Amino acid sequence: MESLPTTPAPRTVVQLPDGTHAYIDPHALPQQTGPQVVHIHQAAPDRTVQRVALGSGVGAGAVGASVYFGPMLIAAITSMAMSLAVVALVVVVTGWAVVTVVKSVGGADGKAAAKTLRKR
C-alpha cells in the first residue's frame, strides 16, 4: 500500500544581514556534529606522497628538484633535438638540390660530377 504525501513543513521567515527577508526550512539546516576538516594540498598528490615518503632530509630535496627541473630538462633536450632535426633536413634538401641542378645543367660532365658529389 502506498503512503499518502505528507504536508510540507512550516517555513520560518528570517531577516538576512543585508536587511532582506527569506524563508528557511528549519529542518533542512545542516546540523553541526563537530569541526569541519578541510585538507589543502599545495602539490599534486603523487609529489606530496613522494616528499612525505622520503621525509625532510636530502632525499626529499632531490625528489623536489627532480619534480621541478625534470620537465624543464626534457623540454630543453626536446627543443635541441628539434633544432638539430631541422638543420639536418635543410642540409639533406640542399644537397639533393645541388646534385639535381648539377646533373640537369652539366650534361655528361655534370652527371659525373654529381656522381662524385653523391659519394661524398
N, C-alpha and C positions, 0 to 999 in steps of 0.2 A: 504494500500500500504506500502510495506516495504521500510525503508530508506536505502540508499546506505552506505557502510562502509566509514568511514572518513579516511583521510590520517593521519599517526602518526605525533604527534607534533615534531617539531625540537628539537634535543638534543644539549646540550651545553657541551663542554669539559672543565673540571676544573682540576687544579693541587692540589692534596691532600697534607697535611702537610709532609708526608713521601717522597714526590717527585714524586710519581706515578700519572698518569693521569686517569681520569674516566669520563664517560658520565653521565650526570644527566638530568632529565626532570624537567625544572624549574616550570612546572605546578603541578608536583606531590609533591613538597616540602610542608611540613606542615606549615600552617600559624599560627603565634603566636597571639592568641587572648587575652591572659592575663597570669598571673603567673600560673604555674602548681602546684597544691596542691597534696601532697603525704601524706597519713596517715600511720604512722608506729605504730603498736601495739606491745608492749613488752609481753603481756599475751594473752591468748585466749579471745575471745570476751565476753564469759559469765563471766569470772573472772573480766574483766575490768568493765563490767556493774555493777557487784556486788559492786566493790570498789567505783565506781562513785556514785552509788545509796546511799551508806552509808556515803559518804563524807570522810573526812580525820580524823575523830575522832577515839575513841576507837573501835567503831563497825567495822570500816574498817580494823583495825589491827586484830580484832578477825576473820573476814572473811578471811583475808590474811593468818593467822595462820592455819585456818581450811583447806584452799585450799592447803597449803604446807604440814601440818602434817597429814591431814586426810588420804591420800593414804598410808603414811608410817605406820600409826596406823593400818589400815586394813591389810596391808601386814604382820605386826608383829603378829597380832591376828591370821591370817590365818596360819602363819608358826607354831605358838604354837599349834593350833588345829590339824594340820597335824602331828606334832610330837607326840601329845597325842594319836592320832588315830593309829599311827604305834605302839606305846608302847602297846596299848590295843589289837591290833591284835596279837602281839607277845605273850602277856600273854594268850590270848584265845587259840592260837595254841599250846603253851607249855602245858597248862592244858589238852587240848584234847589229846596230845601225851602221857602225863603221864598216864591218865586214860586208854587209849588204851593199852599201854605197860603193866600196872599192870593187866588188865583184861586178856590179852592173856598169860602172863607168869605165873601168880599166881594161876591159876586153880579156884577152888571154893572159896578159901580164897581171891584170887585176885579179884574175882567178887564182893565179899562182901566189900573188901577194896575200890574198885573203886566206888561202890555204896555210901559208906560213903564219899569218896573224892568228888564225884559229888555233894552231898548235900551241901558241904561247898562251 
